[in-house]
Amino acid sequence: MSGLIYGFLWVLFNCFFRTVLRLRVFGLEHFPQTGGIIVAANHASYSDIPVLGCAIWRRVFFLGRSNLFPNIFLNWAIQRLGWIPLKTHRLDRKAFGEALRLLNDGKPVVIFPEGSRTEDGTLLPGRPGIGYLVAESQCQVIPAFISGTFTVLPPGAMWPRLIPVSVTFGKPLSFSKFQKDGRAKEFYEQVGQSVMEHIAELSVAHESSRNRE
């Protein structure tokens, strides 16, 4: 039943985003048709989740802050649709365990490596949580840059602004080379840093493309 509801909402939100916000998606050819994959995206707005979900034709699951939806009923409903509540003040083994189960089942899982929304629209450093997920799952990472959502719904805004948004996917990243020395903490940090560097590269490429239009 949750799959049917997800599909209905996916179509509904796609119609809205593609007509009203003129959502454009680039690099979707990099997204695998099957198998577990980690999607790592920048986080600028609450609107990132539905925008990114609509950009991916496969059903995806999102690791997100556990207090994101304080209403009990909404919390329950969103979890049924694919939200994995994550306690951010420590390594939440329960949340990451659920994410690993989904990845092992061949599902895409989204994580925001910055750990929280940016307050000014700039990219934040990557946190080590994504490194842990990579090390435990052995899955590749698809970097994604979401553009426009900070202006659509910046922190503190009550109503969205109707401006164009886009999502750009990069090529899958593999981090097996970082695991040879066996130092887990350093590996986690390297992955977080490397993923954010690739997202920054996508940001620069996106801006260059816009300037040429």
GIFEN-V916435 format. One record per pair of residues at least 24 apart in sequence whose C-alpha atoms are under 6 Angstrom apart, sorted by the first residue. I is the first residue (numbers start at 1). GAP is how many residues later the second one is. D is the distance in Angstrom with one decimal. If there is no record, write none. Layout:
# GIFEN-V916435
{{I	GAP	D} {I	GAP	D}}
This chain:
# GIFEN-V916435
{{2	79	5.9} {10	44	6.0} {14	40	5.6} {21	141	5.7} {21	142	5.5} {21	143	4.6} {22	142	5.1} {23	142	5.0} {23	143	5.2} {24	142	4.6} {25	141	5.7} {25	142	4.9} {25	143	5.9} {26	142	4.6} {27	141	5.8} {27	142	4.7} {30	141	5.4} {35	71	4.0} {36	67	4.4} {36	70	3.8} {36	71	4.6} {36	72	5.2} {37	71	4.7} {37	102	5.7} {37	103	5.8} {38	70	5.9} {38	71	5.1} {38	72	5.9} {38	103	4.7} {39	71	4.5} {39	102	5.7} {39	103	4.8} {40	70	5.9} {40	71	5.2} {40	72	5.6} {40	103	4.9} {40	104	5.9} {41	71	5.2} {41	102	6.0} {41	103	4.6} {41	104	5.7} {42	70	5.9} {42	103	5.9} {43	74	5.0} {44	73	4.9} {44	74	5.2} {44	106	5.0} {45	104	5.8} {45	105	5.3} {45	108	5.9} {45	109	5.9} {60	48	5.1} {60	49	5.7} {61	48	4.8} {62	47	5.8} {62	48	4.7} {63	48	5.3} {126	66	4.3} {126	67	5.2} {126	70	5.7} {127	65	5.3} {128	60	4.6} {128	61	4.8} {128	64	5.4} {131	57	3.7} {131	60	5.0} {131	61	6.0} {132	56	5.6} {140	32	5.9} {140	33	5.4} {140	34	5.0} {141	31	5.3} {141	32	5.0} {142	30	4.6} {143	26	5.9} {143	27	5.3} {143	56	5.7} {144	24	5.5} {144	25	4.5} {145	54	5.7}}
